[in-house]
């Protein structure tokens, strides 16, 4: 068979890749509106309720840090299938969890499985595509995955109208079963044995160290982590802040969250359309800058207009989240290009570090206080401003070294 025919045979299905890379955000956002009800049902504190979210995000961080790099040695398909099976089983445990401790533990392991899907899916794209085609595919997957936060809160709100938070996890279990089928049918092995790296902890550590010492790669990871810190502060705190400070109920919160996610999906589509003409770095600059400016505006609202209607933080948060639709795929393209020599390990470092930061920042609003907008807005402004400053350093480095932009 010709090389072109072999490439077609091993080309993964976009729908299957979108499912394995998007299951994590979808499983995170579906039950956000149910967090207060979950707290009451399990007779736990707000911190414990947020820990169910934090555990899942931390699990995704661990899964990304470990499983992407492991796939450089073992191949992609087997790990994707194991992860899909684990996610399905552990999400079923969440649906019947008798207390907060069991729910947190099950969410942690399910997050590990989901995190593996995210980074291995990115490595599959790097295996199968190059250059502008890879950038376009990352943009396509990002725009499709960003639809998850639009559909998830709406679906969660609809489920809560006829069931409970346990019903939400039952629906996620069914989605996990669909993911298992998608991997079996739509994702062939894209890393043949002759292209695999040696297995073992020492070799795994050597690949990690090689990329960690490479500023050409890590500069993209650093910008990504600071942006992720601001974004996950919003993810973890917005439900409590909007309910406490602006009297936003679960139904309206689902609309707010879905509209913000719609902005992220639209900018993800915009990235897909423009990346071949403009390049990833300018689009990332637009995303980070918009996030920084809007979060500073959110802080100004909290300080000088605390009685403003909910429409004001709604619009500003929409701009922040919309910027993420450019930042995430652009940073993924740039990081995967810089770390192409070990695509799974590169995806592990970028995604794992970002989600470790996210796991640390998710409960921040609960610790600092969710009775007003100020703590969440201040944290977001600090993180996005730091990302913007670092982005200038990254841009100057690229100009000085002549580093290529995909």
Protein Blocks (a to p, Z undefined) as FASTA:
>chain_A
ZZklmmmmmpccfklmmmmmmmmmmmmmmmmmmmmmmmmmnopafklmmmmmmmmmmmmm
mmmmmmmmmmmmnojklmmmmmmmmmmmmmmmmmmocbfklmmmmmmmmmmmmmmmmmmm
mmmmmmmpgcjllmmmmmmmmmmmmmmmmmmmmmmmmmmmmmcfklmmmmmmmmmmmmmm
mmmmmmccfbdfklpccedjklmmmmmmmmmmmmklmmmmmmmmmmmmmmmmmmmmmmmm
mmmmnopafklmmmmmmmmmmmmmmmmmmmmmmmmmnopklmmmmmmmmmmmmmmmmmmm
mmmmmmbcfklmmmmmmmmmmmmmmmmmmmmmmmmmmmmmmmmlmmmmmmmmmmmmmmmm
mmmmmmnopkbmklmmmmmmmmmmmmmmmmmmmmmmmmmnopacZZ
